[in-house]
Amino acid sequence: MQRDLLDGVVAFTTVARRRSFTTAAADLGVTPAAVSHAVKQLEARLGVALFARTTREVGLTEAGRRYLQGAQPAVEAMQAATASARSLGEGPAGTVRVTTSRLALRMVLAPVITDFCRAYPDVRLEIVVDDAQISIIEEGFDVGVRMGEMIAPDMVAVRVSHPFQFCVVGSPALLARHGRPGHPRDLKGYPCLNVLQTTRLNNYRWEFEEDGREFEVAVDSPISVNDFDFLLKGALDGLGLTYQPEPLAMPHVLTGRLERVLDPYLAGPTAWHLYYPSRLGASAALRALVEFMRGRLRAPGRA
């Protein structure tokens, strides 16, 4: 394969992933003009336009989408071979772009990031917090952190937390004033603190299970916010019941500041996962992050 053709394919797939010539150039360590020249040469050889360019964005043409489907696996294989060869002489290095929800940052990444950065000083993490469900390929991320049931089936998913449930908790004072709900239907009219789903701008419907049947309950909430720590503080202050991941709620349950209710109706467990498009195209830096997180999960006493 000619060198200029190979460079053009790499430039094309990088621009297609990043949706930007400038960002692609930064990834490849060359100038935007060099990337543009390589892509134009590739388009000239193919006799078709691969990108529809405007002043604001770069999008693939139909020919570009078809070419990407065939070219991307070949480029990933080449990159994997290069990374494998280099790894024999040097440790993981480079940038890993991570998309994570606010809750995943709190529960999964924040507890381990310092140790990871010390273990791999040549790896740079770019972490973007976004509760929306996004395409990591289209948005240019290397890896995401979400709950397992939210991950597309064509992704490689690696569990990085022990299974946990969401539970309903409230302060003893609140339960003394309003009584203990005996069934999720008793939540209607009961003071609750709810999660605001920012992608839909509506309140989260609490999930329960009874006799093997899953169901949801809409609760009344004087405050809705997309931050579980804020909701937890409201519950500790006696403002209402809140629907919380067990790992966040249990320390306060064990001290008696919060009490659990409706445990017989809790929905089944979930778990956090790292996910990414392909094992073949994973960089040494990404593999280091995945293995580090898996190692932490296997360590005694880790939740």
N, C-alpha and C positions, 0 to 999 in steps of 0.2 A: 504493500500500500504506500502510495506516495506520501511524503512528509506533509506537504501542504494540504492534501486531502484530509489526512488524519487530524491536523490542527484545525481545519475548518469544521470537521464533525464535532470535535471537542468544544470549539467555540459555540457552535450552533446549539448543542445540548445544554451548555451552561447558560446561554442567553434564554433558552426556552424554559429552563427551570427557574431562573431568577427574574424573568420578565423585564430585564434591564441590561443594556449593553455596558453601562458604567459599572454596575454591581458585578456582572460577569467578568469584566476586565480585572476588577479588584481580586476576585476569586482566583483568576488565572495568573495574576502577577504581571499583566501586560497593560498597555494603554487601551482605552476605548476605541481609538482609531485602528489599532491592530486587530481587535476583535471584529469590528465592522468590516475591515478589509478581508479577513478570513471568511466571514459569512458570505460576503458578496462574491468571493471567488467560488465558494461552494455552490451558491445559487446559479452562478454562470455555468458551472460544469453540469449541473442538473437541468438547467434550462427552465427553472420555475422559481417563483418567489416563495421563500419559506416563512417570512414574517410580514405581517401587515403593520407598518410603522405609522404612528401618529406622533404629534408633539408631546402627548401625555403618556402614552403607553405603547408597549410592544406586544403584539399578539400573534399567534400562529395562524397561518393560512391552512386550508384543508391539506394541501401538499405538505406543509410543515408538520401537521399533526401525524400524517401517515409516515413521514420520514422519521420523526421522533420515535414512533413505536418500534421501528426496526433498528434505529441507531442507538437508542439508549442502552439496551442490554449489552451491545458490543462495547460501548464506552465504559459501562460499569465493570465489565469483565476486565478490560484493560487497566482501569483504575485499581481494581482489586489486586491484580497481578503486580502492579507497581507498588502498591502499599505493602503487599506481602514481602516483596523483595527488599524494600527499604527497611521494613521492621526488623530484619535480621541484623541491621547495623545501627539502629537508632530506636529510641523510644517513641511512643505516640506523640504527635504534635499536630498543631493546626487548630482551626475553629470548628466548634460544634454548635449549630443554631438549634435552640430548644424552644418549642411551644408548650406551655403548660397552663392549666387552669389555676385560678387563685388558690383553691383548696389543695391541689396537688403540690403547688409550691410550698405551702405551709406544712403538709404532712410528709411529703416524699423527698423533695429536693433540699429544702432549707437545712434539715438535720445532717446532711452528708456533704454539702458543697465544699465546706472548708477543708475537710479531710481529702476530698477528691483533688482539689486544687493543689494541696500540698504534695499529694502523691504523684500528680502529673502536671508539673509546673509549665510544660511546653504546650499544654492544651488550653485553649481559650474558649470559655462558654459564653454564648450570647443567649440570654433567656428572656423570652417575651411572654408576659402574663396576659392571657386572653381566654375568657370563659366560653367564647363562641367555638362551635365545631368548624374547623377549617381543614382545607386540604394542605397537608404539609408539603406536598410536591409543588402545587401551584403557588404556595406562599414562600417557597424557598427554604423551608426548615429541613434539618437533617433528622430530627427525632421529636416525638411528642410524648406527653405524659397525660394519660386520661384513665378513667375507669374502663375495665375490660369490655363491658357491654356497649361502650360508645365507640369502639374502634372498628373500622371497616375490616371485613374478612380478608381482604387482599393484602393487609399489612402484616409484617412480622411483629408479633406482640410478645413481650417478655415481662412476666409478673415480677414486680419489685416491692410488693407489700404482702403481708399476711392478710387473708380474708377478714373482713370486718362488716358489721351491720350499721345501719343508721338507727338511732334510738331516739325516743322522746323523753325529754328531761325538763324538770321545773324545780323551783326552789321550794323548800318545806313551807315557807310562809304563803306562797301562792297556792299550794295544794290545800293548806289549811283554810284559806279564804274561799276557794272555789270548789273544793272537793276533788277527789281523784277520778278522772275519767276511766270508765270501765271498758269502753269500746271506742274504736275510732270515730263512730258516729256521734259520740258525746263531745267531740271537738267543735261541733257547730255551736257558735256563740261563746266558746271558751277563749280566753285571752291567749293568743299565740304570736310568736315572732317568726316571720317567714323569710325564705330566700327569694330574692328578686332575680328572675332569669333575664339577664341583660339582653340576650339575643332576641327575646320575644317581648320584653318589657311587661311581663306578667308574673304572678306569684307561682311558686312551685307547689304542685299538688303532692301532699305527703303520701308515700307508698307503704302499703300494708299487705298482709296476707292472712287469709282465714280459710281453713279446710282445703288447702292447696290452691286457692283462688287468689290471684293478685287483684288489688283494687286501690284506687287513689281517693284521697279526701282533700277537698278545698277547705282551708282554714281561714278564720277571721284574724287579721293582723293589723295592729296599730302602726307597726313599723315593718317595712320590707327593705332589705339591703342585700347586696351580693357579697357579703363578707361574714363567714361563719364565726369568726372571733367576736365581731360586734354583737351578733345574735347571742352568743354564749354569755357575754357580759350582761346583756339584757335579761337573760334567764337568771343569772346569778343575782341580779338586782331585784328579782321578783316581778318583772314586767310581763312575763308570759312563758308558756311552754315553747320549747324550740326543738327542731329536728336536727340532730347532730350525729356526725360520725363517732362511733364508740371511742376511738383513741383520743379524741378531743374532750369528750364528755366525762369519761370514766375517772380521771384524776379528781374531779370535783364531786363525783358520786361517792368515791371512796372516803373523802373528807367529810361527807354529809352536807355539803353546801347545795348539792342538787340530788334529786331523787328520780329514778326511772319510773315511767308509767307505760302501759300498753305493751309490755314485753311479749305477751302471747301472740300478738298480731304483727310483729316486726317482719318486714320483707327479708328475703334471703340475702346472703352475704355477697359482697362485691370485693374488688381488689384493684389496686393501682397497677398500671402497666406502662412500660416504655414501648413505643411502637415506631417503626420506620419501614420504608418501602421494600428494601431488598437486602438480604444477607450478603449477596454478591458485591453490592456497591458500597457497603459500609466501610468507612475509613478506619484507620487504626485508632484515631482519637475517639470516634463513636464507639468502636468495639471496647475500648478501655472504659468508657462511661458505663456501657451496658454491663460489663463484667464486674465493675466496681459495685454497681447497684445490686447485682445478683449476689455478690459476696456479702454485702451488708445484710441482705435478707437471710442468708444462711447463718450469719453470726448469731450466737446465743443471745437471747434477750431482746432481739430486734423485732419491732412490730411492723 
